[in-house]
Amino acid sequence: MKPILYTTHCPKCNVLTMKLNAANIEYDVCEDTEVMENKKITYAPMLEVEGQLLDFGQAIKWVGEHNAN
């Protein structure tokens, strides 16, 4: 299952997008704020990996660990 990037295209969202792309990680994108509200996401970006929501810092760390493998 591909990670899902919840984004509003804010500066942090753009940084996470660039990191994911640089690491050649395939992911889906969700820009639908209603979907985000239903998932109780109150800020972006968030990265959903295997059902777990990661905030910006956690997502950057996950990308770094995934990229190292």
PyMOL commands that set and color helices and strands:
alter all, ss='L'
color gray80, all
select helices_A, chain A and resi 11-22+33-38+56-68
alter helices_A, ss='H'
color red, helices_A
select strands_A, chain A and resi 4-6+28-30+46-49+52-54
alter strands_A, ss='S'
color yellow, strands_A
deselect
rebuild
show_as cartoon
